[in-house]
Amino acid sequence: MKKRIILIGLAILVILLVVLIIARRKKATQPALSYQTEIVKRGDIQNTVTATGTLSAIITVNVGTQVSGVVKRLYADFNSRVKKGQLLAEMDKTPLLATLSETEAALENARAQLLFQEANYNRIKPLYDKNLVAQTDYDQALYNYNMAKANLKSAESQYERAKINLSYATIYSPIDGVVLNRAVSEGQTVAAGFNTPTLFTIANDLTQMQVEANVDEADIGHVKNGDRVTFTVDAFPDLLFSGKVTEVRLQPVTTNNVVTYTVVIKAPNPDLKLMPGMTASITIITKEAHNALLIPAKALQYTPSIISENRVASPRAGESFDTQVMRMPAAMNPGILPPAGMKADSSEFQPPKIVWIKKGKEIKPQHVQTGIDDDIHVEIRDGLREGDTVVVAETRGPKKIPAGNNQTRSPFMPAPPRR
């Protein structure tokens, strides 16, 4: 009986030995695992918002006339540089002068009437005080006197209005600037009604321009006053112009169910290459960092295959991979532990982002604090140093590991000490 037990034990030992040899040989035939890495470098990074917009002068004034009539003479044309108070145009003054003469005559007549009625009133009043004239005669004299005073005021107002209308027939520039548009010609009749007819459009200063950009509602939350802007125009495709956001308007603009917001950008134009009405292709730089530590964005997306293949399902539904990494033993998870006294599953602790760094032949997870992300590179604010090597991908090559090599181990385990 004892001999039988020994034979059974030997048989089991042989079977286990055969299984172990087969498993080791099968593992040895697997392709060698290699890692694609990138070096942590310094560089510049930006977050941007793109839009289109239209250039215009910062201040544009429409110069018109408040009287109807015929344009007699023009003293300015397209692109004319004008000064404040400079004569731009004259209307035909003939009908206005006639009106002025009529109101002047009416004014003289009103003055004469007032003198007559005042003298008549002054003559009747003493007689009325002595009861020598009837009440009706006195009342009539007083009424005529008051009417004469009112008529004089009306005549004076009409005369002043006629003089003002005559002054409106001479049009002067209200600002220093450049004439962008001349809307009338000599001999043309203009009618002043509820809307003042425009004769000229003058831009105050073309050395400073503004762009009104249409920014999509999905991007407007990133844009703020003071953001740096670059843009190009079709007229000078090889030139890059610069500007700065000065206003983000709250009023939405809806076109074909697409909501945009107007962002006002001011841009210097010392060479006068930019012209009103040009279409600009705009890049608004919402965030930027210079000489920052950068890694490829795909380094944050990399997960070692040994983790992916052997990952144990988390008891918490929807638990992220970063949280699972946090649950790894401290020896396999250096540098990414939560603050002292705080559990990894605490609501106060936000699981950090993880990259895998390569040192020698080993890789290990590393907690990093990220900043700006432009979808190609990511800014690293903490957790890495310049020159560190991060893993971005892995491949399995055709090379086989010798079957006799008994040192095969997980790349995540620390190397044994050398003697």
Residue pairs with C-beta under 8 A, 6 or more apart in sequence:
24 403
25 403
27 401
27 408
28 400
28 401
28 402
28 403
28 405
28 408
29 400
30 396
30 400
30 401
31 396
31 397
31 398
31 399
31 400
32 396
32 397
32 398
32 399
32 400
32 401
33 305
33 394
33 395
33 396
33 397
33 411
34 394
34 395
34 396
34 397
35 358
35 363
35 391
35 393
35 394
35 395
36 391
36 392
36 393
36 394
36 395
37 358
37 389
37 390
37 391
37 392
38 295
38 296
38 299
38 389
38 390
38 392
39 387
39 388
39 389
39 390
40 293
40 294
40 295
40 380
40 384
40 385
40 386
40 387
40 388
40 389
40 390
41 293
41 294
41 386
42 291
42 292
42 293
42 294
42 386
43 291
43 292
43 294
43 377
44 288
44 289
44 290
44 291
44 292
45 288
45 289
45 292
45 294
45 371
45 372
45 374
45 377
45 378
45 379
46 285
46 287
46 288
46 289
46 372
46 374
47 222
47 285
47 286
47 287
47 288
47 372
47 373
47 374
48 283
48 284
48 285
48 286
48 374
49 215
49 219
49 222
49 223
49 283
49 284
49 286
50 281
50 282
50 283
50 284
51 213
51 214
51 215
51 216
51 219
51 263
51 282
51 284
52 213
52 214
52 279
52 280
52 281
52 282
53 211
53 212
53 213
53 214
53 231
53 263
53 265
53 279
53 280
53 282
54 211
54 212
54 277
54 278
54 279
54 280
55 209
55 210
55 211
55 233
55 267
55 274
55 275
55 276
55 277
55 278
55 279
55 280
56 209
56 210
56 211
56 212
56 276
56 277
57 180
57 203
57 204
57 205
57 206
57 209
57 210
57 276
58 204
58 205
58 208
58 209
58 210
58 266
59 175
59 177
59 203
59 204
59 205
60 180
60 201
60 202
60 203
60 204
60 276
61 174
61 175
61 177
61 201
61 202
61 204
62 198
62 200
62 201
63 88
63 171
63 173
63 174
63 198
63 199
63 200
63 201
63 202
64 171
64 192
64 196
64 197
64 198
64 199
65 89
65 91
65 168
65 169
65 171
65 190
65 192
65 196
65 197
65 199
66 165
66 168
66 192
66 196
67 91
67 96
67 165
67 168
67 169
67 192
68 189
68 190
68 191
68 192
69 91
69 92
69 95
69 96
69 169
69 189
69 190
70 91
70 92
70 187
70 188
70 189
70 190
71 89
71 90
71 91
71 92
71 184
71 185
71 186
71 187
71 188
71 189
71 190
71 199
72 90
72 91
72 92
72 93
72 186
73 89
73 90
73 186
74 88
74 89
74 182
74 184
74 185
74 186
75 86
75 87
75 88
75 89
75 90
76 82
76 86
76 88
76 89
76 173
76 179
76 182
76 200
77 179
77 182
78 179
78 180
78 181
78 182
79 178
79 179
80 178
80 179
81 177
81 178
81 179
82 88
82 173
82 176
82 177
82 178
82 179
82 202
83 173
83 176
84 173
84 174
84 175
84 176
85 172
85 173
86 172
86 173
87 170
87 171
87 172
88 171
88 172
88 173
88 199
88 200
89 170
89 171
89 184
89 199
89 200
90 169
90 170
90 171
91 168
91 169
91 170
91 171
91 190
92 169
93 166
93 169
96 162
96 165
96 166
96 169
97 166
99 162
99 165
100 159
100 162
100 163
100 166
102 162
103 155
103 158
103 159
103 161
103 162
104 159
104 162
106 155
106 158
106 159
107 152
107 155
107 156
107 158
107 159
109 155
110 148
110 151
110 152
110 154
110 155
110 156
111 152
111 155
113 148
113 151
113 152
114 145
114 148
114 149
114 151
114 152
116 148
117 141
117 144
117 145
117 147
117 148
118 145
118 148
120 141
120 144
120 145
121 141
121 142
121 144
121 145
124 133
124 137
124 138
124 141
125 138
125 141
127 133
128 135
128 137
128 138
171 199
171 200
173 200
173 202
174 202
175 202
175 204
176 204
176 205
177 202
177 203
177 204
177 205
178 202
178 203
178 206
179 200
179 201
179 202
180 201
180 202
180 203
180 276
181 200
181 201
182 199
182 200
183 197
183 198
183 199
183 200
183 201
184 190
184 197
184 199
190 197
190 199
191 197
203 276
206 269
206 272
206 274
206 275
206 276
207 268
207 269
207 270
207 272
208 266
208 267
208 268
208 269
209 266
209 267
209 268
209 269
209 274
209 276
210 246
210 264
210 265
210 266
210 267
211 229
211 231
211 243
211 264
211 265
211 267
211 280
211 282
212 262
212 263
212 264
212 265
213 262
213 263
213 264
213 265
213 280
213 282
213 284
214 253
214 260
214 261
214 262
214 263
215 223
215 260
215 261
215 262
215 263
215 284
216 258
216 259
216 260
217 252
217 259
217 260
217 261
220 248
220 260
220 261
220 263
222 286
222 287
223 245
223 248
223 263
223 284
223 286
224 245
224 248
224 286
225 245
225 246
225 247
225 248
226 244
226 245
227 244
227 245
227 284
227 285
227 286
228 242
228 243
228 244
228 284
228 285
228 288
229 242
229 243
229 244
229 245
229 265
229 267
229 282
229 283
229 284
229 285
230 240
230 241
230 242
230 243
230 282
230 283
230 285
231 240
231 241
231 242
231 243
231 265
231 267
231 280
231 281
231 282
231 283
232 239
232 240
232 241
232 280
232 281
233 239
233 241
233 274
233 278
233 279
233 280
233 281
234 278
234 279
235 273
235 275
235 278
236 273
239 273
241 267
241 274
241 280
242 267
242 268
243 265
243 266
243 267
243 268
244 265
244 266
244 267
245 263
245 264
245 265
245 284
246 264
246 265
246 266
247 263
247 264
248 261
248 263
248 264
249 261
249 262
249 263
249 264
250 261
251 261
251 262
252 259
252 260
252 261
253 259
253 260
253 261
253 262
254 260
263 284
265 282
265 284
267 274
287 372
288 372
289 371
289 372
289 379
292 371
292 372
292 379
292 380
292 381
293 379
293 380
293 381
293 384
293 385
293 386
294 377
294 378
294 379
294 380
295 355
295 377
295 378
295 380
295 384
295 390
296 376
296 377
296 378
296 390
296 392
297 373
297 374
297 375
297 376
297 377
297 378
298 392
298 393
299 355
299 356
299 378
299 390
299 391
299 392
300 353
300 354
300 355
300 370
300 378
302 355
302 356
302 391
302 392
302 393
302 394
303 321
304 356
304 363
304 391
304 394
304 411
304 412
305 394
306 410
306 411
306 412
307 321
307 325
311 321
311 324
314 323
314 324
316 323
316 345
320 351
321 354
322 351
322 352
322 353
322 354
323 344
323 345
323 351
325 333
325 336
325 354
325 365
326 333
326 336
326 337
326 338
326 344
326 351
327 344
328 365
330 337
331 414
332 364
332 365
332 412
332 413
333 365
334 364
334 366
335 366
335 367
335 383
336 352
336 354
336 365
336 366
336 367
337 344
338 344
338 346
338 349
339 349
342 348
342 349
343 349
344 351
352 367
352 368
352 369
352 383
353 367
353 368
353 369
353 370
354 365
354 366
354 367
354 368
355 365
355 366
355 368
355 383
355 384
355 390
355 391
356 363
356 364
356 365
356 366
356 390
356 391
357 363
357 364
357 366
357 384
357 388
357 389
357 390
357 391
358 389
358 390
358 391
359 389
360 415
361 411
361 415
362 411
362 412
362 414
362 415
363 391
363 411
363 412
364 412
366 383
366 384
367 383
368 380
368 382
368 383
368 384
369 380
369 381
369 382
369 383
370 378
370 379
370 380
370 381
371 378
371 379
371 380
371 381
372 378
372 379
373 379
384 390
401 408
